[in-house]
Structure formats: structure tokens, C-alpha cells
Amino acid sequence: MSSMETKEFVLAGVVMKRLLSGRQTNGQFCLFENISGGNTKTPIHVLAEDDETI
């Protein structure tokens, strides 16, 4: 995947666009841009093997 390719998908009504993948950052992080109509929430959750910042 080139650094300019993005992957876009919809999850729970939120458009998510991957800007950087783990492959591009040597497994260090992924970067997503999320766009919603403002009426969405991220439910409280725990990621067993990842850290997440919103």
C-alpha cells in the first residue's frame, strides 16, 4: 500500500477513513479520520491488545 492510499468504510453510521496503516508505521499505530453527523457516540469499551485515543 502506498502512503497516499486510503481505505474508507462506514461503521455504526460513522464514515471512517484510514490515513495511515500499521504497515506504513512499522506496526506502531494507525491513524483514522472519523466523520459523523454529530449524533453518534463511542461506547465505553476496552481493547485487550491496543491503545486508543479519540
C-alpha positions as CSV (number, residue, x, y, z in Angstrom):
1,M,0.0,0.0,0.0
2,S,1.4,3.4,-0.9
3,S,1.4,6.2,1.6
4,M,-1.3,8.0,-0.4
5,E,-3.8,5.1,-0.5
6,T,-6.7,5.3,2.0
7,K,-9.4,2.9,3.0
8,E,-12.8,4.3,3.7
9,F,-15.7,2.4,5.3
10,V,-18.8,3.1,7.4
11,L,-19.1,1.7,10.9
12,A,-22.2,2.4,13.1
13,G,-23.1,5.4,10.9
14,V,-19.7,6.9,11.1
15,V,-17.5,7.4,7.9
16,M,-14.0,6.2,8.9
17,K,-11.1,6.9,6.6
18,R,-7.7,5.2,7.3
19,L,-5.0,7.8,6.8
20,L,-2.1,5.7,7.9
21,S,-1.9,1.9,8.4
22,G,0.1,-0.2,10.8
23,R,2.1,-1.4,7.9
24,Q,3.1,2.2,7.0
25,T,4.2,2.9,10.6
26,N,6.1,-0.4,11.2
27,G,3.3,-1.6,13.4
28,Q,3.4,1.4,15.7
29,F,0.0,3.0,15.1
30,C,-2.9,3.6,12.7
31,L,-4.5,6.9,12.1
32,F,-8.2,7.3,11.2
33,E,-10.3,10.3,10.3
34,N,-13.9,9.8,11.5
35,I,-16.8,11.9,10.2
36,S,-20.3,11.7,11.6
37,G,-23.5,13.8,11.7
38,G,-22.8,14.6,15.3
39,N,-25.4,12.3,16.8
40,T,-23.0,9.3,17.3
41,K,-21.2,8.2,20.4
42,T,-18.3,5.8,21.1
43,P,-19.5,3.3,23.6
44,I,-17.3,2.6,26.6
45,H,-15.1,-0.3,25.7
46,V,-11.8,-2.0,26.4
47,L,-9.2,-3.1,23.8
48,A,-7.3,-6.1,25.1
49,E,-4.2,-5.6,22.8
50,D,-4.4,-2.0,21.6
51,D,-4.3,1.5,23.0
52,E,-6.8,4.0,21.6
53,T,-7.0,7.8,21.6
54,I,-10.1,9.6,20.4
